[in-house]
Amino acid sequence: MASQVAERYGQALFELAKETGNLVHWGQQARYLAAVVEENPQLLDFFNAVKISAEEKKQMVNTLFSGQIDPLLVHFLDLLIDKKRTKNTVEILRQFISLENAERGVAEGYVYSARKLAKEDMIRIAEALTQSHGQSLELTNRVDPRLISGFKVVIGNEVIDGSMKSRIESLKSELLKESR
């Protein structure tokens, strides 16, 4: 569940993207930004540091992202700095992406695996599930070392569990039934 801050800012970004007619393009850029921030937690630490001025933070945003993303998105990041909402950056971007997906009729889901899956594996899983669901899917890989091997897919309320952990628990349950 997204926070009120993420919902409000994500909705504002979504409406701006629709107004400019760049919804899909901004969706791609939001995915890029979210990935950059998630893969570089020190970047968020920099933006949340109280000893660094807002101007220095904005200068860093412009250095990193000017020419990489739409100028209005750069300005949006500057706004998050001014409003001291940078700690919510990824959550805001995820909220925007959810709204963009809903607008395009794309369902979101998660693939949990014991290790990070290769991009090709994620594409194959998405293609297989898209055929069975009859709807486009956007899947995000999340690592859960408790799964041992295999993977678990969660799309809305549906769970497809092909993990070794699930198989072991199922086998354990069967053995306990037999012993009674």
N, C-alpha and C positions, 0 to 999 in steps of 0.2 A: 504494500500500500504506500503510495507516494505521500510525502508530507504536503501540507498546505502550500508551502513555499514552492515546492517543485510543481505542484498542480497549477498554481497561479502563473508562474514564470513559463512553464512548459506550454500552457494554453496561450499565453501572450505571444510566444515565439511561433506557435502553430498558426495563429491568426495572421501574424505578420507574413509568414511564409505563403499562406493562401492568398493574401492580398497582393503580394508581389508576383504570384504565379510561379513561384520557385519551390513548391512543396517537396517534390521528389528530390530535386537537387540539394535542398537544404537537409533533407532526411539523410542523404549520403554523407554530407558534410558533418552532420550531428553525430553520425556513427563514427566517422573518422575522429572527431574531437573527443568523444567519449572514450574511444580506444586509446588515444594518446594520453589522456589524463589517467585512465585506469592502469595503463602500462608504465606510467611514470609518476608514482605517488609523490616523489619529491617536488614535482611541479605544483601539485596542490598545496604541499607544505609551504612552498614559496609564496603562493597567492594568499595563503591564510596567515602568513607571518605578520605580526603587528608592528615590528620594527622596520618593515619595508613600506615605503610610502605608496599611496595609490598611483601616483604618477610613474614610479619605477615599475610597478606591476603592469600598468597599461603599456608602458614602453616594451616590456617583455612580451606581452600579448601581441603587440604589433610586429615585433621582431620575429616571433615564432610563426604567426599565422597570416600576416599580410601576404597576399598573393597565393596563399594556400586555400583560404576560404573566403566566402562572400564578405565584402566590407561591412554589410549590416550585421553579420554574425560576429565579426570582430568587435563592432560597436556594442553588440549584446554582451559580449564577455567584459568589455569595459564597464558596462552598466552593472554587471554582477560584482565587479570590483568596487564600484562606487557605493553600491547598496550593501556591501559586506556579505554577499551571498555566495562567494566562491566555494565554500565548503559543500554547497548543494549543486555544484556544476554538473556532475555526472547524473545525479538524480533528476535534475531539470532536463538534461538532454535525453535521458531515458523516457521521461514523461512525454516530451515532444515526439520522440520516435514512436511511442505507443499510439499517440494521436494520429500521427502520419500513417502508420500501418493500418489503423482502423479505417481511416479515410480511403485507403487503397484496397481494403478488404483482405488484408494479410493477417493471418493469425500468428501470434507469437508463442514461442515455446523454448524450453531449455533442455539441453542434452547434458546430463550429469555423467561424468566418466572419472575413472581413477587417475587418469593423466590427461593433459591437454591433447585434444584430437587435432589432427592435421586438417587443414582447410578442405582438402579433397574428401576426407572422411565425412566432414560436416555437410558438404555438398551432396554426397551420395545418400546420407541419412535424410536430408531435406527432400531430395528428389523422390525417394521411396515413400516417405510420409505424405508428400504432396499428392502423389498418385492415390494413396489409400484414403486421404481426407477430401480430395477433390477441391482443395483450397490452397492457395499459396501460403507458405510458411516462412517465417524468419526465426531461425534457431540460434540460440546463444549457448556456447559451451561453458559449463561450470565444472570445475574440478572438485571431486569428492573422493578422497583416498580410501574412505570406508567401503567403497564399492568393490575393491580388490581387482576386478576386471569386468569387461562388458560395459554397458551403459544403461541409463534410465532416461526416458524422454517424458517430459511433462508439457502438455499442450492444454491450456485451460484447466479443466477438471479431469482430463484424461491422463493416465499414467501408463506408460509402456515400459515394463521393467525387465530388461534382459541382462541384469547384472549378476555377477557371481554371488554376491552377498544375498540376493533374492533367491537364487537357486539353492544355496546352502541352507537358508532359513526354511525354504519349502521342504527340502530333504529332511531336515531336522524335525519339522512338524510331522511329516509322514512317518518317520521312525518312531516318534513318540506315540502316535496313534496306534501303530502296530504293536507296541510293547504293552498296551493296556489290556 
